[in-house]
Amino acid sequence: VFIAQSRASGSHRDVEDEELTRIFVMIPKCYTEEDLREKFKMYGDIEYCSIIKNKTTGESKGLGYVRYLKPSQAALAIEECDRGYRAILAEPKNKSSESFEHDYYGNNVRQEPRGNTLPFCGQPEFCSFEKSESRIQESVSKRLSVVSRLPFVQEQLFALFDIVPGLEYCDVQRDPHTNSGYAVIQYSTAASAIYAKYKLHGFEYPPGNRLTVIFLEDGSDSSE
């Protein structure tokens, strides 16, 4: 589900500033703000870094914020940084940090799925990333290309991508000269395709074999 902003509802920059440029990360308690900046500056221009501290002792809670100048930079940091940072988009500042920290720990630490599983609905990483993915200047479409080092089995690949609602077809193609796998996936909406790409790009299927999922041009107006 996407929530669209009305054209008359105000500045888009305000929305980007509030929702799409600030990420929330888990860090070692010994990190300083300079350490945090050094680790995340490779993904884009950083406006500021801050570390959440215990109000009584002044000690770091092992959590911090990094704010970038552009939403695309924040999205890149979330996707490319070490998974140990558990990076997600931060909640708007009008939500209390204590409430957000509680939600973050509850969803990302105690209830972290084990093994090679798909953390779908209810996880803040997906809910917040959706907002940025819809605004990144990237050519999106309803059609995806899936590439693998190993050949695909039609029924198995269909079942994997059918986890995301709206799957229209799954076309597995074979290259007679190599043993690699290639398939074209199409969904009924671009929203479903974005969901599938974010969740399944880099997913190990079968274990040890990472899938590469990218958008394919389908002739539709990507601005929709």
Backbone torsions as a table, in degrees:
resi	resn	phi	psi	omega
1	VAL	NA	129.4	176.6
2	PHE	-111.3	141.5	174.9
3	ILE	-106.6	111.7	-176.9
4	ALA	-86.1	144.8	177.0
5	GLN	-90.6	131.4	176.3
6	SER	-63.6	144.8	179.2
7	ARG	-63.9	-21.4	-177.1
8	ALA	-98.8	7.8	-171.6
9	SER	-90.1	4.6	177.0
10	GLY	122.0	-168.2	-174.6
11	SER	-71.8	132.5	174.7
12	HIS	-68.2	-29.6	179.7
13	ARG	-62.1	-36.6	178.5
14	ASP	-61.5	-42.4	-179.8
15	VAL	-65.8	-43.9	179.6
16	GLU	-60.9	-44.2	-179.6
17	ASP	-59.5	-43.3	-173.1
18	GLU	-77.2	-39.4	-169.6
19	GLU	-109.9	-24.7	-164.2
20	LEU	-118.5	-5.3	-175.3
21	THR	-111.9	-8.6	-175.2
22	ARG	-110.3	124.9	178.6
23	ILE	-112.7	155.9	-176.3
24	PHE	-117.3	127.1	-174.5
25	VAL	-133.1	154.5	173.3
26	MET	-97.1	128.2	-174.2
27	ILE	-133.3	160.8	172.9
28	PRO	-61.7	144.8	-176.5
29	LYS	-66.5	-15.3	179.7
30	CYS	-83.4	-8.8	-177.5
31	TYR	-65.0	138.7	169.1
32	THR	-98.7	172.0	177.4
33	GLU	-62.3	-32.7	178.3
34	GLU	-68.7	-38.3	176.0
35	ASP	-61.2	-43.9	-179.0
36	LEU	-62.6	-44.0	178.9
37	ARG	-62.4	-41.8	-177.7
38	GLU	-62.8	-38.1	-177.8
39	LYS	-72.4	-28.2	-172.3
40	PHE	-112.5	-1.1	-176.9
41	LYS	-70.8	-18.8	-178.8
42	MET	-68.0	-16.2	-176.5
43	TYR	-93.7	-9.4	179.5
44	GLY	158.9	-177.4	-178.8
45	ASP	-77.7	121.1	-176.6
46	ILE	-94.5	129.2	177.6
47	GLU	-82.0	-44.8	174.5
48	TYR	-161.9	160.2	172.9
49	CYS	-126.1	146.4	175.7
50	SER	-146.6	148.3	179.5
51	ILE	-113.6	133.8	-179.8
52	ILE	-81.1	126.5	-176.2
53	LYS	-121.1	154.7	174.9
54	ASN	-66.2	125.2	-174.9
55	LYS	-64.9	-25.0	-177.5
56	THR	-87.3	-48.6	-174.6
57	THR	-95.3	-19.7	-177.2
58	GLY	79.2	3.7	-179.8
59	GLU	-81.8	150.8	178.7
60	SER	-66.0	140.9	175.4
61	LYS	-87.8	-0.4	-177.8
62	GLY	80.1	23.7	179.9
63	LEU	-135.5	149.4	179.6
64	GLY	-155.6	168.1	177.9
65	TYR	-117.9	143.1	171.0
66	VAL	-129.4	125.7	179.2
67	ARG	-113.6	125.3	179.2
68	TYR	-98.0	167.8	178.5
69	LEU	-80.0	-26.0	-177.2
70	LYS	-127.7	145.4	176.7
71	PRO	-59.5	-36.9	-178.7
72	SER	-63.7	-31.7	179.2
73	GLN	-70.7	-40.8	177.7
74	ALA	-63.8	-41.6	179.5
75	ALA	-64.3	-40.4	178.3
76	LEU	-63.3	-41.5	179.2
77	ALA	-62.1	-42.1	179.7
78	ILE	-62.2	-42.1	-175.0
79	GLU	-78.2	-33.8	-170.8
80	GLU	-100.5	-19.7	-175.4
81	CYS	-71.5	163.3	178.8
82	ASP	-57.2	134.8	-177.2
83	ARG	-62.8	-17.6	178.8
84	GLY	-65.3	-21.4	178.5
85	TYR	-78.1	-16.0	179.7
86	ARG	49.2	47.2	-173.9
87	ALA	-70.3	135.7	173.7
88	ILE	-141.6	164.7	173.8
89	LEU	-70.5	138.4	-178.3
90	ALA	-76.2	149.7	174.0
91	GLU	-66.3	153.5	175.4
92	PRO	-54.3	152.4	-175.5
93	LYS	-64.3	-17.3	-179.7
94	ASN	-76.1	-5.1	172.9
95	LYS	-97.4	134.9	-175.8
96	SER	-61.2	142.0	-178.8
97	SER	-64.9	-34.1	179.9
98	GLU	-63.0	-43.3	179.2
99	SER	-63.6	-41.9	-179.0
100	PHE	-67.3	-42.3	178.2
101	GLU	-59.3	-41.3	180.0
102	HIS	-62.9	-45.8	178.7
103	ASP	-63.0	-40.1	-176.5
104	TYR	-64.9	-49.9	179.6
105	TYR	-61.8	-41.3	-178.2
106	GLY	-62.5	-38.6	-176.0
107	ASN	-89.7	-29.0	-171.7
108	ASN	-105.7	-16.4	-176.8
109	VAL	-112.8	-65.2	-174.4
110	ARG	-68.4	-31.5	-175.9
111	GLN	-108.8	23.6	-179.1
112	GLU	-63.7	128.7	-179.4
113	PRO	-66.6	143.3	179.2
114	ARG	-92.8	148.6	175.9
115	GLY	75.6	-167.6	-175.7
116	ASN	-88.5	74.2	-177.8
117	THR	-116.6	163.8	-178.8
118	LEU	-99.7	112.6	178.3
119	PRO	-79.4	85.2	-175.9
120	PHE	-83.1	-135.0	-167.0
121	CYS	-50.2	145.1	176.9
122	GLY	96.2	-10.3	-179.5
123	GLN	-92.4	128.0	-177.5
124	PRO	-62.2	-27.5	-178.3
125	GLU	-60.2	-41.1	-177.6
126	PHE	-76.2	-44.8	-176.0
127	CYS	-59.9	-39.7	-178.4
128	SER	-80.3	-33.5	-179.1
129	PHE	-67.3	-33.6	179.5
130	GLU	-53.8	-40.9	-177.6
131	LYS	-61.4	-41.7	-177.8
132	SER	-76.5	-38.1	-178.1
133	GLU	-59.8	-34.0	-176.7
134	SER	-73.5	-15.5	-176.4
135	ARG	-113.1	-9.6	178.2
136	ILE	-63.2	139.9	-179.5
137	GLN	-74.8	76.5	-177.6
138	GLU	-134.1	143.5	-179.2
139	SER	-78.9	103.0	-179.2
140	VAL	-100.6	160.6	178.6
141	SER	-157.2	179.7	178.8
142	LYS	-86.4	-5.1	-174.2
143	ARG	-113.7	138.6	-178.6
144	LEU	-123.8	148.4	171.3
145	SER	-106.1	132.4	-179.8
146	VAL	-121.1	124.8	-178.0
147	VAL	-123.2	143.2	-177.8
148	SER	-145.6	153.9	175.1
149	ARG	-72.5	-22.6	-178.5
150	LEU	-110.3	151.6	179.8
151	PRO	-67.0	152.4	-179.9
152	PHE	-95.1	152.8	167.7
153	VAL	-104.3	121.8	-173.0
154	GLN	-48.6	-52.2	-175.1
155	GLU	-64.2	-38.6	-178.2
156	GLN	-70.1	-43.1	-179.8
157	LEU	-66.9	-38.8	177.4
158	PHE	-60.2	-45.0	-179.3
159	ALA	-62.6	-36.6	-179.6
160	LEU	-66.4	-49.2	-177.5
161	PHE	-78.4	-17.2	178.1
162	ASP	-74.3	-7.3	174.3
163	ILE	-60.8	-34.4	177.7
164	VAL	-85.8	125.3	-178.1
165	PRO	-60.4	144.5	173.8
166	GLY	100.4	10.2	-180.0
167	LEU	-65.9	125.0	179.4
168	GLU	-97.3	-45.5	175.0
169	TYR	-157.7	158.3	178.5
170	CYS	-133.3	112.9	-175.6
171	ASP	-112.8	104.2	179.5
172	VAL	-87.0	129.1	179.6
173	GLN	-119.7	147.7	-178.3
174	ARG	-117.3	139.0	175.2
175	ASP	-98.4	116.1	-176.9
176	PRO	-65.2	-17.3	-176.4
177	HIS	-94.8	-15.4	179.3
178	THR	-132.0	171.9	179.0
179	ASN	-103.3	13.6	-176.9
180	SER	-80.5	164.3	-179.8
181	GLY	-110.3	145.7	177.7
182	TYR	-146.2	137.4	-179.5
183	ALA	-148.5	154.0	174.4
184	VAL	-114.2	126.9	-178.2
185	ILE	-115.6	137.0	176.1
186	GLN	-131.8	137.1	176.9
187	TYR	-112.4	166.0	-179.3
188	SER	-74.1	-22.5	179.9
189	THR	-137.6	154.5	176.4
190	ALA	-66.0	-30.5	179.5
191	ALA	-60.4	-42.4	178.8
192	SER	-65.8	-39.0	179.9
193	ALA	-65.2	-40.4	177.3
194	ILE	-61.7	-44.3	178.2
195	TYR	-56.9	-50.7	-176.7
196	ALA	-64.0	-41.7	-179.0
197	LYS	-63.0	-45.8	-178.4
198	TYR	-65.0	-37.9	-176.9
199	LYS	-81.9	-29.3	-171.5
200	LEU	-109.3	-11.1	174.6
201	HIS	-68.9	122.2	-177.8
202	GLY	88.3	-5.4	179.3
203	PHE	-67.3	138.8	-178.9
204	GLU	-86.9	112.6	-179.3
205	TYR	-150.7	111.1	-9.3
206	PRO	-67.4	172.8	-177.5
207	PRO	-49.8	131.3	-178.4
208	GLY	96.6	-12.7	-179.5
209	ASN	-117.2	108.4	-176.4
210	ARG	-84.1	135.7	177.1
211	LEU	-85.8	141.8	172.6
212	THR	-108.2	119.3	-176.7
213	VAL	-121.4	123.2	178.7
214	ILE	-133.8	162.9	177.7
215	PHE	-77.4	144.4	172.8
216	LEU	-113.8	140.6	177.9
217	GLU	-63.3	127.4	179.9
218	ASP	-117.9	9.7	176.8
219	GLY	84.6	-2.1	-179.1
220	SER	-85.3	166.6	177.9
221	ASP	-80.5	107.6	-174.9
222	SER	-65.3	-18.6	-179.5
223	SER	-68.3	-18.0	178.4
224	GLU	-67.7	NA	NA
